[in-house]
Amino acid sequence: MIGDVLTSSILFEALRTKYPDAQLDYLINSHTYPVVENNPFIDNFVFFTPEIEKSKMAFYRFLKSLKKEKYDVVIDVYGKLSSTLISYFTHAKTKIAYYKKHTSFVFTHPIKRLKKPENHASLAIENRLKLLEPLAISFQNIVPKIYLKPEEITTAKKYLETANIQSNKPLFMISVLGSSAIKTYPAKYMAALLDSLVENNKDAQILFNYIPKQKEEAKEIYDYCLAKTQKHIYFDVFGKSLRAFLAITQQCDALIGNEGGANNMAKALNIPTFTIFSPYLNKANWFSENEPGNNVAIHLSDYIAYNETDKTEAKKDPETYYLKLKPEFIKPELKNFLSTL
C-alpha cells in the first residue's frame, strides 16, 4: 500500500550512503509510484501492475525478466507469497526478509521483527532498517521524504488561489475518512472535532481529503458540522491526483484526522500531523514521541485502561470501541496542538 511503499523508501537513503555506486531498484505496485516519484536515492522503478497480478503467465514472464537483471541482493519488505517468489527467482546470492517459518528457507537472512523499539523510533521504521543489518548498515534516524517538483508546488498554489484560499490564513487538511470503516473515527465525533478546530481558530480554512467514491461519506461529516464551521470548509477543493494532493497538502499548516497513508505523506512533506489511531492498532507501530517535527497521535489507550484483548475485540467491533474515544478526550489535545503551529 501507499504508506508502506513510502515508509520502505527510507532503505534507499541508508543504502546509498553505505554503497554510493550501487544500482538501487525499487519493485512496487504501480499505483503507489506517486509517493516515491523523483526520489534521488532510487535508480530504477520496477512496476508490479494489475495485469501481472491477475495473470499467471504475465507473472511468470515478470519473474523471468527479473532473473535477467542478475541482482546481487534482494530485500523483501512485503513478505507475501508473491514477493517470496520474486525473491527466489532473482537468484540473488543475498536474500533478506522478515522471518516466517514457512518461507525462511528461501532467504539467506530471515530477520525477526522487533516487538518494541530499540532506538526510540516507530516500529515501522526500526523494523525496516533492521533488514539492512546483514549489509553492515546499523540503525540511522531516517524518516520518509517526498520530493515535489517546483512546478507542482506552483500549480498547487495557483489552484488554491483560484479557489479563494487565502495564503495569509491557516489552512488545514482533514483526513476525514480512513481506508476502511475499521480505521474511521465516527462521523459525528469527527464533526465535533472540526467544530472545536474552528472554535479555537477563527481564521481556519479547511480542506477535506477524500476520493470521489467517498464523497457521500465526507458530505455526511460536513452535514454534521455546525453551520458556522461549514463556512470554513472548502468541500470541493481537493487534489485530482495523488501528486496534486501532495502539492496541496504541502501548502497546509497541518493535517488532522484518521491514521493512514495521508498522515504518513504529510509527515514526509514535513507538515505537522494530528492523528487519530483506530482502537485495534498499536500506536507504536507508526508513531514515535521522538520523531522529527510537530506530530501528535491519539489512541483510546491514552485515556482508558486497554490491553491486548481489547485490541482483538476492537478489530471485531470497531464501532463500540471508537465510541469510547469521545471528542471530549481529544479536544484539549487538539487545542494544544493548534496553539503550537
N, C-alpha and C positions, 0 to 999 in steps of 0.2 A: 504494500500500500504506500501511498504518497509519503506519509510521515515516517515510515520505516526506511524508505529509499533515501529520504533527506537525511535522517539520522545516521545511516550507514555511510554516507558520503564523507564523514569525518575520517574514515580509514585512509582515504586517498591523501589527505594532508599529511598524516603521520608517515605513510609510505613514501611520499615524495621527499620528505625531509631525510629519511634514512637511505633511500635509494633514488637519488636525483635523476639518474639516467635510465631508470626502468620504464618500460611501457606499461601503463596502468589503464586497464579497460574495465568498464562497469556494465554488467549484464542486468538489465532492469525491464520491468513491464513497460511497454511503450507509452502508456498513458501517464506515467509518472515523470517523464522526461522534463517537463517544465520546471520542476523544483531543483534540478541539477544542471540545467542548461547554462552554459557559459562558465562552468566551474573550472578554474585554471589548473587544478591538480589532476584532472581526468583527461587522458589522451583520446580514448575512443569509447563510444557507447555501443553496446550490443543489445538490440531490442528483442524482447520476448513478446511477440504480437499475439492478438487473439486468434489469428489464423494458425499459428504454431501450436497454441494451446488446444485448439479444437480438433486438429488433425494429427493422427499418429504418424502418418507419412511425412508431414511437414516437420513434426518434432524430430523424427529420425534424421531428416536432411539437415536440420539445425544442429543436431549433435555431431554429425559428420563434419560440418563446417567449422565447429569449434576445435575439433581434433586437429585440423589442418593448421591452426594457429600455433600449435606447439607451445602452449603455456608452461612455464616453469612452476608457477604457484597458482592455486585456486583457493579462494576463501569463500565458503558457503555461509552466508549470514541468514539465509532464509530457512534452511533446514527442513524442507519438504521433500517428497519423493521426486518431484521434477528436478529440483536443484541438486539432489543427491545423484541422480542420473547424469545431469550435466557435469558435475564434478568428476564423476567416474570416467566419462567419455573424453574429457580433456586429456587424459593420460599424463597430467602434471605429476612431477615427482613429489611435490609437496602439496598435500590436500588438507585444508584446515576447516573445521566446522564445530558447532556445539555438539557435545556428547549426547548421543542417543543410542541406547543399547542395540537396537535393530539395524542401525546404519554405521556404527562406529568402525566396522571392519573396512569400510570404503576409504576412510580417511587416515592419513599418517599422523595427524594431530587432532584427536577429538578433545575438545576443551569443555570442561564442566563450568556451567554458568555460576556466577556468584549469586548468593541469595540475599546478601547485604552488601552495600557499597563499601569499598576499602579506601577510596580516595575522595570521599565527600562529593562525588558526582552522582547523577541519576544512574540507576541500574542499566538503563538503555545505553548510556554512554560507556559505562565501565565494562559491561559485558562485550560490547563490540570491540573496544580497544584490547580486551583480553585475547581476542582472536589473533592479535599481532605478536604476542609473546614468542611463538615459535620462530618468528623472523627477527628476534633480538630487538624488538621495539617495546619499551616499557610504557607505562601509563603516562599520557600527557593530557593536560587540561584543554582539550579541543572541543569546540561546540560546532554544530552545523551552521553553515552560512549559505545564503542565497545571493547570487550575483546578477543584479539587474543591469541592463544596458542604459546608457544616458537617455536614449530616445524613448525607452519605455517609461522612464520617470517623467520625462517631458510630456508625453501623451497623457499620462495619468493626471498630471497637474492641470492640463488643459480641459480634460474631461470633467474633473471636479469643479473647475471654474465655470464651465458651461452649465453645470447642474446647480449653480448658485451656492456652492460650498465656499465659505469664507475662510481664507487661509489664516486669518488673524484670530480665529476662534477654535477651541479644541474640537477635534474630530475623533470619534470612537467607532471602531469596527466591532460589531457584536456577532459572536458565533452563536446564533440563536438556536441552532439545531445541531445535535450530534450526528454521527454517521448512522445511527440507528436509535430506536426508542430506548434501548437499554443504556444509551450514553447521552440522553437528552433530559435536561432539567425541565420539570413540568412547566407548561406554558404560562399558567397564572403566576407561578413563582418567578419566572423569568421577567414577566411584565412588571411585577412588583420591584424587581431589582432595577429595571430601566426607569421606573418612576423615581426610585431613590437616586439614581445617577443624575437625572435632570434636577431633582430637588437640591442636590449638592453642587451642581454645576449648571447655572442658569444659561450659560452660553453654549452648552453641549450641542454638537451636531452628531447625529447617529446614523450609521450605515448598518444594514443587515447583511450578513454573509449567508447566502443560500443559493441553491441551484434551481433552475426553472421548475423541476418536478416537485420541489419543496415549497413552492410559492404559497399554497393554501395553508400549510402548517406555519409558515412565517407570518402570514397575514393574521392567523389566529392569535399569535402573540401580540402583534400590533394592535388588534382589536381589544385585547385585554388591558392595554396601557391606558392611563388617564388621557383625556383629551389634550391637556397641556403637554404631556410627554409626546404624544403623536405629532405635535407641531415641530418637534425637534428631529423626527425620524424621516430620512430621505429613502423611502422604501424601495423606489425603483432605480436607485443608483447603486450599481454593482458591476463587477468585472464580468465581461462577456467571455473571458477565457481565464485559465489559471494564471498565466503570466500577467494579464491585466489586473486580476485580483491582487497579485503580489505587489504590483506597482502602486495600486491604490492603497493597500494596507501600509505600504512604506510611508505614505503621507499622513497616517493616523498617529494620534498621540498614544493610543493603547488599543489592544484587542482584549475584549472581555467576553466570557461565555463558556460554552461547553468544551471539555477537553477533546482534542482531536488534531487532525492534520493542520488546521488553520492556526492553532496556537503554536505548534512547532514551527510553522512557517514564519509567523510573526517574530518569534524569538530569533530565528535565523536572519531576520531583517533588522535585528536589534531594536525591536519595538516592544515596550513593556506589555506584559500579559497578566490578566486576572482570570484564572482557570478554575472551573468547577468540575471536579472529577466525579465520575459515576461511582456510586457506593460499592460496586463489586470490584473496582480496580484497586490496585496497590499504588498509592501516590508516589512512592519511592521509585517505581519503575521509570517514571517520566519526569520527575521533578526533584530538584535538589536545592536546599537552602543556600548553597554556595555557588549556584550557577550565576554567571555574569548577567548584569542588567537588573532592572527593577521588575521582578516577577513574583506573583503571589499565586498559591494553589490552595484550593479549598476542598476538603473531603469530610464526609459525615463523621469519620473517626476523630476529627478535630474538636467535636462538640459533644459526642456521646460515647459511652462505652461500646467498643466494637472489637470483634475478634474474627478469626478465620471462618468460623461457622457462619457468621453474619455475611461475610463476603460471598460465600456459596449460596446462601439464601437470597441475597440481593441480586444475584445473577438470574435466579429463577423468578423472582418477583421484584423487579427494579422499581416499580411504581410505589410500592409500600415503603421502601427504604428511601427513595427520593423525597417522599412526602415528609419524612422525618427531618430532612435538611431544609429547614424553614428559612424563608428570606430574612427573618429577624436575626438569625445567626450570622448571616452573610453581610447584611447592610453595614454594620460598623467596620468590617474588614474592607468593604468596597469604598466606604467614605475615606478611610485612612489611605488606601491605595491612590485614590484620586488626588488626595492632598499632596502626594509626593511627586506628581507629574509636573 
